[in-house]
Amino acid sequence: MKKLLFILTMTVMILTIAGCKTTPDTPVDPVEKEATEAGMTVSTWTAPEGETVPKDHPELTADTPVVLLETEKGEMAMMLYHRSAPITVENMKNLVESGYYDGLTFHRVEDVLIQGGDPSGNGSGGPGYTIPFEDSGWSHKTGAVGMARKASGLDTAGSQFYICTYPLPSLDGDYCVFGFVIEGMETANAITVGDKIIKASLTTWGEYGE
C-alpha cells in the first residue's frame, strides 16, 4: 500500500513540474529592435551586412558625412551618424580632413572586427587628446563603425576606430557606434594586420549616394 502511494505521489509531482514548464523567451532580433526604435519596419531596414542603406534611414540626409577609405585591399565607404554622435563624428571629420589617417595601418584584425587609426601602429597611440563618450543608441551589427578606447574609462577615445565584421551586441552602450559601412564590406573582410589606409577622404551622402 505504501509503495502504491509513493508511486502515485511521484506521478503527480512529475505531471505538476511538466505542466509548469514555460517556453523560453524568443530572442530579440537586434535589426528588428533597431528598426522599431527608429519608427521603421524590418522591411525598410535590411542592411545587416553593411552593403546597402535604405533611403529612409533616420541618419541619412543629403549632408550626412561619408568617409571614403582607400586601402591596400580595396575601398570602403562609411556613413557617419552626425545626429546621434555629433562630437565623435566631428572629431573623425577633422582627422580625415587633416590627412591624419593617411598611411596608418590596421593594427588589429580579429574574426569579429578590424581596428586602425593608431599612429604608433600597436594600439597604444592617438592624436594627443581624448573626446567625451557618446552613446549613439545604434547597435554593433555587421558593418558598424565604433570608436576604440582605453579600458581605463569611457572618455578615452581619440582616433582609433573599428569596423565590426560580425555582430557584437555585447559592446552596445560601452563603445560609441558612430557610423556604418555602406559599401566595401568585402574589403573589410579582406584586411589583414599591417594593411595600410592609403587615403581617407570626406564627402557627403548627397554627393556619394546620388
C-alpha positions in Angstrom: 0.0 0.0 0.0 2.8 2.4 0.9 4.6 1.5 -2.3 1.4 2.3 -4.3 1.0 5.7 -2.5 4.7 6.5 -3.2 4.2 5.8 -6.9 1.1 7.9 -7.1 2.7 10.8 -5.3 5.7 10.8 -7.6 3.5 10.6 -10.7 1.5 13.7 -9.5 4.8 15.6 -8.9 6.2 14.8 -12.3 2.9 15.9 -14.0 2.9 19.1 -12.0 6.5 20.0 -12.9 5.8 19.2 -16.6 2.7 21.4 -16.5 4.7 24.4 -15.1 7.4 24.3 -17.8 7.5 27.5 -19.7 8.5 28.3 -23.2 11.8 30.2 -23.4 11.5 33.9 -24.4 12.1 34.5 -28.1 15.4 36.2 -28.6 15.1 39.9 -29.7 16.4 40.4 -33.2 18.8 43.4 -33.0 17.8 44.5 -36.5 14.1 44.4 -35.7 14.7 46.2 -32.4 16.7 48.9 -34.0 14.1 49.4 -36.8 11.3 49.6 -34.3 13.1 52.2 -32.2 13.7 54.2 -35.4 10.0 54.0 -36.2 10.6 51.8 -39.2 9.7 48.2 -40.2 12.2 45.5 -40.8 11.3 45.5 -44.5 12.7 49.0 -44.8 15.8 48.4 -42.6 17.6 45.4 -44.1 21.3 46.3 -44.2 22.9 44.0 -41.5 25.8 43.2 -43.9 26.7 46.8 -44.5 26.3 46.8 -48.2 23.2 48.9 -48.7 21.4 51.6 -46.7 17.7 52.3 -47.3 16.8 55.8 -48.4 14.6 56.3 -45.3 17.4 55.5 -42.8 16.9 58.0 -39.9 20.5 59.2 -40.1 20.6 59.6 -43.9 20.3 63.1 -45.2 22.0 65.0 -48.1 24.6 66.4 -45.6 25.3 63.1 -43.9 29.1 62.8 -43.8 30.6 59.9 -45.7 34.2 58.8 -45.2 35.9 57.1 -48.1 38.8 54.8 -47.2 41.3 53.7 -49.9 43.2 50.7 -48.5 45.7 48.2 -49.8 42.9 45.7 -50.1 40.3 47.9 -51.8 37.9 50.7 -50.9 35.2 51.3 -48.2 32.6 53.9 -47.7 31.3 54.7 -44.2 28.3 56.9 -43.4 28.7 58.8 -40.1 25.9 59.2 -37.6 26.1 63.0 -37.3 22.8 63.3 -35.4 23.4 60.5 -32.9 27.1 61.1 -32.2 27.9 64.7 -33.2 31.1 65.1 -31.1 32.6 61.8 -32.3 31.6 62.5 -35.9 33.1 66.0 -35.9 36.3 64.5 -34.5 36.5 61.9 -37.3 35.8 64.6 -39.9 38.6 66.8 -38.6 41.1 63.9 -38.5 40.2 62.8 -42.0 40.4 66.4 -43.5 43.8 66.9 -41.8 45.2 63.8 -43.5 45.7 62.1 -40.1 44.7 58.6 -41.2 46.7 58.6 -44.5 49.4 55.9 -44.3 48.3 54.4 -41.0 47.7 50.7 -40.7 45.0 48.3 -39.4 47.0 47.0 -36.4 44.3 44.7 -35.0 42.4 42.1 -37.0 40.2 39.5 -35.4 37.4 37.3 -36.6 34.8 39.8 -35.4 36.4 43.2 -36.2 39.3 45.2 -37.7 40.8 48.2 -36.0 43.0 51.1 -37.2 43.8 54.8 -36.7 46.8 54.5 -34.4 49.9 56.4 -35.4 52.0 54.1 -33.2 50.8 51.1 -35.0 50.4 48.9 -31.9 47.1 50.1 -30.3 48.7 52.4 -27.8 48.7 55.7 -29.7 46.3 58.5 -30.5 46.0 62.2 -31.6 47.2 63.6 -28.2 43.8 64.3 -26.9 40.6 62.4 -26.0 36.9 63.0 -26.6 33.8 62.5 -24.4 31.9 59.3 -24.8 28.6 59.3 -26.7 26.0 56.5 -26.6 24.5 56.9 -30.0 22.0 54.2 -29.4 23.0 52.2 -32.5 23.9 48.6 -32.3 27.2 46.8 -33.0 26.0 44.8 -36.0 28.0 43.7 -39.0 29.3 46.9 -40.7 29.0 49.1 -37.6 31.9 51.6 -37.1 32.8 52.3 -33.5 35.4 54.3 -31.5 38.0 52.3 -29.7 39.0 53.5 -26.3 41.2 52.6 -23.3 40.0 50.2 -20.7 40.5 52.9 -18.1 37.3 54.8 -18.9 34.6 55.8 -21.4 36.1 59.3 -22.2 39.4 57.9 -23.5 38.8 57.6 -27.3 40.9 59.7 -29.7 41.5 58.4 -33.2 41.3 54.7 -33.2 38.2 53.2 -34.8 37.0 49.7 -35.6 34.6 48.0 -38.0 32.5 45.1 -37.0 32.8 42.1 -39.4 30.4 40.2 -37.1 27.6 41.4 -34.8 28.9 42.4 -31.3 25.8 43.4 -29.3 27.7 42.9 -26.0 29.6 46.1 -26.8 26.5 48.2 -27.0 26.4 51.1 -24.5 30.1 50.7 -23.7 31.6 51.9 -27.0 30.3 54.6 -29.4 28.9 53.3 -32.7 29.2 56.4 -34.9 28.9 55.0 -38.4 28.1 52.2 -40.7 29.9 50.7 -43.8 27.6 51.4 -46.7 29.9 49.9 -49.3 33.0 47.7 -49.2 32.5 45.1 -46.5 34.3 42.7 -48.8 37.3 45.0 -48.3 36.9 45.0 -44.5 36.8 41.2 -44.6 40.0 41.0 -46.6 42.0 43.3 -44.4 45.0 41.7 -42.5 47.3 43.1 -39.9 49.5 45.8 -41.2 47.4 46.7 -44.3 47.6 50.5 -44.8 45.0 53.1 -45.2 46.4 54.8 -48.4 44.0 57.7 -48.3 41.0 58.8 -46.2 38.7 61.5 -47.7 35.4 63.1 -46.8 32.3 63.6 -48.8 28.5 63.7 -48.2 25.6 61.3 -49.0 24.3 64.0 -51.3 27.4 63.7 -53.4 28.2 60.0 -52.9 24.7 58.4 -52.9 23.1 60.2 -55.8 
